[in-house]
Amino acid sequence: MERYKIINEVGNGTFGNVWRALNKQTGEVVAIKKMKKNYYSWEECINLREVKSLRKMNHPNIVKLKEVVRENDFLYFVFEYMDCNLYQLMKDRAKLFSESEVRNWCFQVFQGLAYIHRRGYFHRDLKPENLLVSQDIIKIADFGLAREINSQPPFTEYVSTRWYRAPEILLQSPIYGPAVDMWAMGAIMAELFSLRPLFPGSSEADEIYKICSVIGTPSKREWAQGLQLASAINYQFPQIAGVDLALLIPSASEDAISLITSLCSWDPCKRPTAVDALQHPFFQSCFYVPPSLRTKTAVAKTPPAVMRGALEQKCDKWSFGSLPNPKPSSNFSTVTSKVPINTVTRVTGVQRRLDMNYQEPMGSDKSLKGSVNQQPKYRPPVRNVPMVGSGVTTRAISDAAEKLANVSIGSGRGRPTKQPVFKPMKAGGWHGQHDLFHGRSQELLPGRSYSRKVAG
Ligand SMILES: Nc1ncnc2c1ncn2[C@@H]1O[C@H](COP(=O)(O)OP(=O)(O)OP(=O)(O)O)[C@@H](O)[C@H]1O
């Protein structure tokens, strides 16, 4: 790591501290994330979700992981540097963002998500802190919780940050998928318009309460499976009518409200995919969705047998398995070029480094050593807004059912007395694997009635 000169700290997440640094050889400014946990073997490092998923991603709206270095039992990720995160942009703002600013950011994030989902991953911890911005460009960061779509459920070892956590996760569904990212995007989009979180729950039970207060209690017709999930954990939804989103977010246009409403559908099957979202009228003025992405919307794969059964979701538009071949189809109208893959590992004394300049093709779980291959390179659509593109948190949800079951919330009962403040708050995340959890304390932001550290 002596090749880098540290400039200043830019972030302190649950898993690592992030610094702005200068590559002394190239003059390039980078972001270095030093993981808080020690890593005693290289194998441990390359098996990390953040490494396994990010090394397969090459998209303008996903933060680029440049290299991974293990030195003196510490693990460092070197990323391209981004100016700030979306939460930082929102927190001190008095003036609302314009609709076109929100549209341009969301369009880029959906492009990144369409790419991630199509490559067989979902992020699982989208929140404003994990969306990094440099000028007009926004990129998805922090793939610590990213999950392969075709990995075997049940997914119990972690969940996303509470305020952006999808109801199926809150209700302990052992099966969930990319639709959780779409829920999070609905909440983030609403927050971008109003500069306040849409569902700022102070506990898991309060989170569901907050959701019901906004979108109304789900009926059997709306989300039969959700009612089953709730009854499986002895949870009773509070009976609330919900509110008119247009009144709650008066600065958003009808199209924006329509998109937020469909993203924040109780039933994951009713949420649009990222590709669907890109084609929503809200993005009418955004020019281009690659045809290959558009056609993939209709692709339905049979979920693995383990995903069927009691909790079967007839959710054809969501592909539960990774697509066998990520190669863009020939009707991909932007030019695709091939880049050589040359993932390199090397040992230099105490240092072992994984260079990320080249990536291995999706779906390959080959050893990192000396793999040489070719991969179609993603080219962004031609549009007048530059596009670019990463984060994740975890928590064991072992006691959540108990918590929810014990907190029966009827209207007016159990509701926190504090009202949400009309200011953005910093969301924290749960990192339930205790060996990874470093006990960041609750941070109470001055003058705000809620902590944005929303563990639990
Ligand atoms: N590439 C980058 N460029 C600039 N800042 C970054 C970059 N990556 C991360 N940061 C900053 O550091 C913060 C923490 O990074 P990150 O989310 O990766 O860490 P973490 O430990 O996984 O956090 P979390 O608690 O959200 O899980 C981000 O919110 C962001 O402000």
The ligand as an ORCA input file, in Angstrom:
! r2SCAN-3c Opt
* xyz 0 1
  N     -15.350      4.869     -4.131
  C     -15.634      5.761     -3.199
  N     -15.384      7.061     -3.394
  C     -15.672      7.986     -2.446
  N     -16.244      7.677     -1.267
  C     -16.524      6.393     -1.012
  C     -16.221      5.363     -1.951
  N     -16.618      4.186     -1.429
  C     -17.146      4.461     -0.227
  N     -17.087      5.780      0.035
  C     -17.595      6.479      1.233
  O     -17.446      5.658      2.365
  C     -18.740      5.343      2.916
  C     -18.716      3.912      3.459
  O     -18.382      3.027      2.404
  P     -19.004      1.587      2.297
  O     -20.489      1.706      2.252
  O     -18.362      0.852      1.177
  O     -18.533      0.957      3.682
  P     -19.285     -0.110      4.552
  O     -18.405     -0.405      5.734
  O     -19.664     -1.279      3.708
  O     -20.556      0.747      4.962
  P     -21.985      0.283      5.443
  O     -22.034      0.643      6.893
  O     -22.931      1.084      4.611
  O     -22.084     -1.170      5.164
  C     -19.731      5.547      1.771
  O     -21.025      5.879      2.247
  C     -19.101      6.708      1.030
  O     -19.451      7.943      1.605
*
